[in-house]
Amino acid sequence: MSGTLNKVMLIGHLGDEVKMHYFEGGGCVGRFPLATNETYTNKTTNERVTNTEWHNIVLRNKAAEICEKYLSKGDKVYIEGRLKTRKWQDDSGNDRYSTEIQANEFTFLTTKKESDASANSATNTQQAVKPVTPKEEANDDLPF
């Protein structure tokens, strides 16, 4: 393979509202933090551990305007883009670096309201379903 690849795919939840910055020429940039989680069970303590990684998402022009209009804090979204590291100076004149995901594709997965509603309906469904005992399973009419 003779080329290089800079591609990022993330599914996560917005950590804040989309912040917009408009330019004189009519262009704009939208930024928001995206949280992705990793959950595992600690083998020694048998405790569930969740680690959250935060990603800085940057969108431009029409994509930024669409996200500002339809996304809000807590919504679940799929983001596809590339990594970009920017160099800047803080107030003291020190060089700082910031790594961002320059998004070029996105898909809205669920809103925070939909996520909460589906979690509540899943809980209610689980409570309403009667567990099947092995004796009852043996009496069904299935051929296999």
ZIBEL-V497862 format. One line per field, one symbol per residue. psi: psi as a letter, one per 20 degrees, with the letter a starting at -180 (. if undefined). burial: b if it has 24 or more other C-alpha atoms within 12 Angstrom, else e. Layout:
# ZIBEL-V497862
psi: ???
burial: ???
This chain:
# ZIBEL-V497862
psi: piarpnpppqpappirqppqpqrhiirrpqqqqppqqpprpphhikqppppppppoppqqchgghghhgiqrpiqpqpppbqqppqprpahijqpqqpproopiqqppgqrhggggghgghgghghhhppqpqhghhhjrjpi.
burial: eeeeeeeebbbbbbbbebbbeeeeeeeebbbbbbbbeeeeeeeeeeeeeeeeeebbbbbbeebbbebbeebbbbbbbbbbbbbeeeeeeeeeeeeeeeebbbbebbebebebeeeeeeeeeeeeeeeeeeeeeeeeeeeeeeee
